[in-house]
């Protein structure tokens, strides 16, 4: 049976019983409820939210733009044969892609899987979470002749650490994003989206997968799409139940170990604090990547703008991103802007929001960055070079820029938290030491660095900075700075030999 889907082409029982008493309110779930409230008629709800990163099921699809149409269409190629009919790989007008969720590793030799999830208190040994089961959704077989890895489903875990929802359940959603290379006539894993999240299970007959394979538009033309209907607050869904994301408990640290294809390279970006990364060879085609880090809380922008009172610039931004909106029956529209790449949207609605966050959400996630860079030392076609992470509402989302002897990265956020307290920022840069030496032409002698937080006027702001070098990785960080729009600048030095 064929299916189709419309793509968005626009844009921790507790270790210590008292731990449950200090768990914060259900930040993620509460914020999800806030943004789900319909804006009044004649107004727009505007949010800067996390864009992408999670998949509810694995998929293979072909995408094309019909003659005379300004919109893309897509069609699932899930039958196992991605080389015939609508899924004919030789059709130059069509783009082929796959999102493959990596399952839990069931053996010591299995490739493309999640090896382990560990959770613990910061500074203490981490505890292995127990694998419970996989989410019950359709999976996809491996097609070795096309270099196409299998698509599994999200693995679910039990820990002894109580999370913000009062339970001990966690999920690890690792998604390999795969594209078809016409030159080699094989599929190649191009990027990776990784997220660990706490969840509470929700049950009910209304929770189900509702897939529509074909419908008719207002011109009477048949359009093939797939829609996956599930409650917005659910991160994973299956027939009759789903996982509602919750906040992490304070003071925890998470480690995720994965066996992943070695065809993606360059940099990661993400929502982590104090990340540590380890990479080793697992097999001829897989690398083992282990990332240890603390979750971060992100202050979220959500505000309601009256259509009649919106400035011309605000109206233009809303109109430009109309494709990202959700319409509510009897109410206005809710616009969602991405959390990385364009700072203009946050600045346009800062005053409307009174420079105050509507809520906070808790995250432990990272993803691959486009490998392009203005400096050959910061690009690679053979290995991962580093990871950049922050709790900023909006951030660059690309490789740091090297200019005038400094690595620069832009971040922005709202000045206040929902309770009126200052919103304090975190920024971490972990990169291979030899990348820094390449940038500056340094020897193998130890490195030093200075981390600065500055605004667009060149004014410097107070922040706690961390610099360290260990096991071939250089770690630099800035914590505790206040928000508006800031640039984090890093200058690396090395003592000269006498």
Secondary structure, DSSP 4 states (H G I P E B T S, - for coil): --------------SSGGGGGGPPP-HHHHHHHHHTSPPPTTEEEEEEE--S---SS-EEEEEE--TT-SS-EEEE--SS--SSGGG-TT-TT-EEEEEEE-EE--SSS--SEEEEEEEEETTS--EEPEEEEE--S--B--BGGGTB--BB--EEEE-SS--TTSS-EEEEEEEEEEEEETTTTEEEEEEEEEEEEEEEEEE-TT--------EE-TTS-EE--------TTEEEEETTEEEEEEPPPTTEEEEEEEEEETT--EEEEEE-EEEEEEEEE-SSSEEEEEEEEE-EEEEEEEEEEETTTS-HHHHHHHHHTGGG-EE-TTS-EEEEEESBS-THHHHHHTTTTTTB-SEEEEE-EEEEPP---SSGGG--SSSEEEEEEE--SEE--SPPEEETTEEEEEEE--SB-TTS-B-EEEEEEEEEHHHHHHHHT--SS--EEEEEEE-TT--EE--EEEEEEETTEEEEEEEEEE-SEEEEEEEEE-PPP-
